Amino acid sequence: MKGRAQPNLSFYSAFYVWVFRASGVIMPGMSNNPPERREAGRTVLVVDDMSDNLILISLSLQDMGYRVVTATNGADALGVAKLARPDLILMDIAMPQQDGLAATRRIREEAELQSVPVIALTAFDTDGFRQAAFDAGFNGYLTKPIDFDRLRNLMSKLLAQDKGNTTPL
């Protein structure tokens, strides 16, 4: 396209909305029943550098009735969160460019995002990482592989709490 400026899509390449549906059950615990009303229309930001994790988590959350947006690293998480205004964020800890701890600290500095619950989804299962996550501003901490029943319960508890409560769960 000679003479025509091309749009810069580098920022938008990290901002996806997964809109496809699985025809069958992806994993145990997922149902074909319609989502509960309280989850329908809620937006969840999933931040993970592994595409397999993004797809699995996104499909699972969509099956639960959530709208899902994603970021592939901590550096992009803040920008996506500002645009999407999610009701909850699921954040990996170990990622390139910026880890989940630093990304969550940055999110907590933004007035419009301070009360958004953030849950760590990580492979690190030590007291040190758990404490570092809560010190950074996480509201919950779950280890991989993900137990989706526990995740669903924790998300429901955090979304039901009054905004501004950052008590770790």
Buried (B, 14 or more C-beta within 10 A) or exposed (E): EEEEEEEEEEEEEBBBEBEEEEEEEBEEBBEEEEBEEEBEEBBBBBBBBBEEBBBBBBBBBBBBBBBBBBBBBBBBBBBBBEEBEBBBBBBBBBBEEBBBBBBBBBBBEEEEBEBBBBBBBBEBEEEEBBEBBBEBBBBBBBBBEBEBEEBBEBBBEBBEBEEEEBEEB
